Amino acid sequence: MKIVTILLTLLLSQFMTGQDYFAVVVKNENTTYNYPESVEFTLIDESGSQQILGKDAALTLEGNYTLSIKTPWKSAPEIIKSDGGKLEIFILPMERRNWTQNFENGSQTVWHNKHEKKPGLERKEIMLSKANPKSYNLLAVFNNGLVFKYEDGVVRAWLNSKEIEVTNHYLVQTPEGLLKASFDPVDGEFWYVFDI
């Protein structure tokens, strides 16, 4: 009986550590937290207002925010505080769907199918910059686990929840090929190609 318990424990631990990450939280641009699908995120602002974040959330916040994360492995929620700095939250949906939604403030979210041989664009958000209302920011999510972000002149990329280097003007090396991206913050035009 003891051997069966040990085997079950080993199998469960392999299953829990082998799952794909569902969400990425980046605090002050250098500390990254990864979470699976089964967690629930609640965002709390300075005034104490709470908002449960959905599966398509992609937020960049500055100020005093608290993120409460209910996990299956702890009885009390995990807490991440922005401490007046930047908090970035990407909750990437598991399902693949074609969906476009335009927002009044100039933001746009686009979903694409994942039926391409080369890595393809799964989601694209073009948002008006809060720092400069005459320019745009970009969040692009590809179906190979690559997240590409342009925000007020700063370009960053993550591959499978780990930050990776962006070289020259928007070149990102992935196992599936080299991403060559182009983004014009003045008009929001975004182009990309993967060289294999």
Phi, psi and omega in degrees: 000323180296322179294319179298318179297317180295317179297316178297319179297316179296318179296317179296320180293322176296319180295316183291324181274345183269357184280156179288145176287143183256327185222150177231131176238125180243123180254126177052035173065007182222342179252120184247133176243141179239141182222148177278180184298330190284002181269160177238126181258130173237123180264130181238124180270184184301325182278357179093000178294138183245143178220124175280129183273137181271181186289348181247022181287138173215100188237145168234117185239145173230138182127203181260098178236153175235135177247118179259126186239113176275121182241154179286346184263358178226145178283325178261148180292149172282145183238130173238124179250140180283339180052042178081355181263205183264139176229121180246132183230121175242115175247103187269127182292147180282324183282154177251127182210156172270119183203134176229135177221130177257140182248156182297328186276011177095001179278153178218134176240131181230132175250142181232159177288156178251064179230044180242152179286315174279159174303139183236165179284124180261326183206140178222130175235125174244120187234147173295139178289137175283329181285326181221096185297354178263007179226168185243155171245163185224140167231121180236131179241127182254159185282005174258012178092007181270131173244126182240129185226132172243123178219112176049048176090352180256128181247130179223158179215148176230141175237119183049048174075005178245132181292136179233167187282141171249123183250162180044223177262086170071047172255128181227120179274128176233164177300334181272357179140178181266121175279125172246112185244155175220129179222129178255108183291346181285315181246357178079012179288131180230127177229150177206158172209145173257120174269120183258000000 
